[in-house]
C-alpha cells in the first residue's frame, strides 16, 4: 500500500462513517418523482442512482406517467393550465472523507508545492443540489437543478441541467429539448453513475455541460438524436453594447458557428449500441507567448490563442447485462483537434479515451461497481503542453451500502495504474489514487 494511504487515520474515518450510518438510518425522505406518484424509488432505480428499465422508460416518456394530471396537478377548471399541487422539489446531498495521493503543483515550471499538502480531507458538504421537475402540459416538461455547495465553494450557486422538453413538436413525433444539458448524456449520463470517480473522457473531450438544443425521434428500432450547442461551456457570457440609448444585452456565445452533434442508437441482439459524432470549433492554444513575466517562451498550453480551429469527436458506446443484477457498459471516443497549437499551426492532433465498467446489484442493501478509465494523449505526447496530462489509466472499485432506498454509504478505492513522471509537471507528475468514504442521499 502506498505511503500516503498507510498514514490514513482509519479509526477516525470509521468513527465518522458509523456516525453517518446512524444519522441516515432515521431518514424517511423520498425524491421528487417518487413523491409525485407516491411510489418507491425502487420502481425506477435498480440501485440509486442507476436506472432500471422502468426508470429509463419513465425518462423517455418525458418524466411522466399517464396519470400525471391526477397525481400532480390541481383542478383549475382550465384544460390549458396544469399547476402542480405543491412545489416539485428534491435535494441531493453528499459528504465524504478522502485520502489522496495526488500532489499539488505550484505551476508547470517550479513544480510541487507544500501549500496544500494534506493527504486526508474532510469533504462535507461535498455537494448539495436542489432539483425540480414537473409536466407543464401533456407534452411539455421542465427540469433543473442548482448546486448550492460543491467542493467547499460556499456562497455560490451554479445551475447545471436546466431545460424544457416537448416530446411531440407540432405533432411530428420529434422530441425537442432547449436549455442547458450534457452532450454526453446521449451516451451514459454522468449523474446516474454508481462511482464517485467520473467518466473522465467526457470531460477531456469537453462534451459535458453546454447550452443548445436537441431533436430526437424513434425510427423503427433506432433512436436518432441531433443537436447544436454553443460549444464554449456554461461559464462564458458577454456583455454587449447595443446601438441606441440604454439598450443593454448579453450573449452566451461570441461567434456564429455552433457545435453540431448526433447519435444513432439501438439494440443489436443483447447489446445496446450507439454511434456518436460531433464537429465544432474551439480556440487554438498559444504555447509561445509567456503566460507570466520571466517564464520561458513555451507556456505549456496555458494560454488560449486568437485563432478558431476545428475539432471533431467520434464515439461508440456499448452496454448490456448478464442478468437483472449485473450490468456492463463501455465507451470509446476518438478526438481530433485541428491546427491546435500556435507553435505548429499546420498540425492536427489525435487522441483517444474511453472507459468500461460493471455494476453488480448484489442485494437491496449492497451494490458493487468497477470502473476503468483509459486515455492516450497520442499526438499530444511530447508537445510540452498540459495536454500530455490526458494520459490516464485508473481502476476504481466502489461498494455501496443502502441504509434506505435513497440513502447510501460508499467506500471507494481508486488505483492509478499509470507510471508517474515527477519531472514532467505538464503531464502525470504524481500518482492520483485515493481512498474515499462517504454518504450520498436524495430526498
C-alpha positions, 0 to 999 in steps of 0.5 A: 500500500502506498505511503500516503494511504498507510498514514490514513487515520482509519479509526477516525474515518470509521468513527465518522462513517458509523456516525453517518450510518446512524444519522441516515438510518432515521431518514424517511425522505423520498425524491421528487418523482417518487413523491409525485406518484407516491411510489418507491424509488425502487420502481425506477432505480435498480440501485440509486442512482442507476436506472432500471428499465422502468426508470429509463422508460419513465425518462423517455416518456418525458418524466411522466406517467399517464396519470400525471394530471391526477397525481400532480396537478390541481383542478383549475377548471382550465384544460390549458393550465396544469399547476402542480399541487405543491412545489416539485422539489428534491435535494441531493446531498453528499459528504465524504472523507478522502485520502489522496495521493495526488500532489499539488503543483505550484505551476508547470515550471517550479513544480510541487508545492507544500501549500496544500499538502494534506493527504486526508480531507474532510469533504462535507458538504461535498455537494448539495443540489436542489432539483425540480421537475414537473409536466407543464402540459401533456407534452411539455416538461421542465427540469433543473437543478442548482448546486448550492455547495460543491467542493467547499465553494460556499456562497455560490450557486451554479445551475447545471441541467436546466431545460424544457422538453416537448416530446411531440413538436407540432405533432411530428413525433420529434422530441425537442429539448432547449436549455442547458444539458450534457452532450454526453448524456446521449451516451451514459449520463454522468449523474446516474453513475454508481462511482464517485470517480467520473467518466473522465473522457467526457470531460477531456473531450469537453462534451459535458455541460453546454447550452443548445438544443436537441431533436430526437425521434424513434425510427423503427428500432433506432433512436436518432438524436441531433443537436447544436450547442454553443460549444464554449461551456456554461461559464462564458457570457458577454456583455454587449453594447447595443446601438441606441440609448440604454439598450443593454444585452448579453450573449452566451456565445461570441461567434456564429458557428455552433457545435453540431452533434448526433447519435444513432442508437439501438439494440443489436441482439443483447447489446445496446449500441450507439454511434456518436459524432460531433464537429465544432470549433474551439480556440487554438492554444498559444504555447509561445507567448509567456503566460507570466513575466520571466517564464520561458517562451513555451507556456505549456498550453496555458494560454488560449490563442486568437485563432478558431480551429476545428475539432471533431469527436467520434464515439461508440458506446456499448452496454448490456447485462448478464442478468437483472443484477449485473450490468456492463457498459463501455465507451470509446471516443476518438478526438481530433483537434485541428491546427491546435497549437500556435507553435505548429499551426499546420498540425492536427492532433489525435487522441483517444479515451474511453472507459468500461465498467460493471455494476453488480446489484448484489442485494437491496442493501449492497451494490458493487461497481468497477470502473476503468478509465483509459486515455492516450494523449497520442499526438499530444505526447511530447508537445510540452503542453498540459495536454500530455496530462490526458494520459490516464489509466485508473481502476476504481472499485466502489461498494455501496451500502443502502441504509434506505432506498435513497440513502447510501454509504460508499467506500471507494478505492481508486488505483492509478495504474499509470507510471508517474513522471515527477519531472514532467509537471505538464503531464502525470507528475504524481500518482492520483489514487485515493481512498474515499468514504462517504454518504450520498442521499436524495430526498 
